[in-house]
Amino acid sequence: MKQLSVLCYLLFLPALIFAQDTTDLWLKAKQDPNLGSHKYLELKYHTGKHIYAGDELRSALDGGYHSFELRLGWQSAGRQNWQRVFGCPSYGVGFYTGNIGDPVELGNPSGFYGFFYAPFHHRPKHHFVAGLSLGVTYDLAPYDSIKNPNNDAIGSKMDVYFNLDVGGVWKVSNTFDIVYGLDLTHFSNGRMYTPNMGLNMVGFNVGLRYNYNSISKIFRTQIDSNYIAPRRPTYIMKPITPVKHYHQLSIYGAVGMVQLGSDMGVNASYGTASLALDYSYRYSNFGSVGAGLDGFYDGSLGYIYQGRYGKVSTGDKMLMGIHGSHMIHISRFDIITQAGGYLVQKDDQKGKWYLRIGLRYNLAKYGFVQIALKTLDGGASDWIEWGGGGKYQFYTKK
């Protein structure tokens, strides 16, 4: 009998050890105040007025706009260095729907987007945030010479959605926040379809945020019925690791598509291309500054110059410029802003200067993909660039 007892003990020993190890691991794990995934659901209401420079849509836009947004956000705790650089930001995805004016002429748009919000001026119960959202909006009513001739702002059923927001987050309980802010929203398709004056809406927003931890129910039902997961993170306040400064050379190529204005009576699409050579210097964890050369090709200039001069060459459709640039680094993403002036062009059809605003995703150490908007003479959309490129970093010996 004694031998049988020993045998049974030996057989069950691994299970007992595993159970003890599991218990020890759980006791250690639940001491982490940031265990799990801290998220929030947010419902927002937006209202405001249009900034409109045209004439035909004024009556349709007089009532301003009203919209609702539903967001799913992830709140970072500062585990990674870049999160501490931006004050432990939140980011996520959202859906919106609303009324932007007369639905007969403008449609009933809805959309999906991604967002990034960086907090500043922290207080125990309140902090401010600066946010950026980018996505697509659909179900617009585009211009039609017969069915919708007054819509001189929107040329397609789907547009790019862009939003800038500055506001605050007020903690009213451990579960709920009240959010509010002032924001600017822009709809545009980057001249892929015309007309493309776009819509610009400025106003305020207010909403309610519900904070939760997505692992709370799983841990409580399957591991420890007494465990209560923290709804909010405990921010990690350890010092930011200084960045190792470096120089970077990059080459970027992109293509696009444009149409001429509907007033020209041409229903055709033309190809565009961009090539940029850049130098930049990483001055901090936050960003880089630099400069570069641009080469552009716009196929739609052929039609314009044919009518203006009676003849056109391939070189007439090409332009060259020089720009200064700045990049904000957020994990694998870069937000790029560039301002440039033309060095070579046939005449002043494109104006004297241009902007490029882009979002880059770094695939690896030497490659990236990028989407950007190039503007015409500073403000108006010229075309959307879809492209990518390569880069090389080197460090200065001390």
WOPE-V455734 format. One line per field, one symbol per residue. phi: phi as a letter, one per 30 degrees, with the letter a starting at -180 (. if undefined). A space follows every 50 residues. Layout:
phi->???
//
This chain:
phi->.ddddddddddceedddddddddddddddddddcdjbdbacbcbccalbc cbcdbdceddcedibbabbbbcbccdcjdcedddeciidcalbbbbalcc keddccibdbabacbbbcdahdbecaacbbbbbbabbbidcdebecdbdd dccbcbdbbdcbbcbbabbcdcadccbccalcbbcbcaciidbcdbdicb bbabbbabcccacdcedddddcbbdcdcdddbdcddcdeddddddbcbcb bbbababbbdedddiccbcbdbbbbbcbbbbdcaedabbaaacbbbbbdd ddddddddciaacddddcbbbbbcbbbccbhdcbccbbbbbdcbadbcec icbabbbbbccddadcbacabbcccchjcddcacccaaabbbcbcddc
//
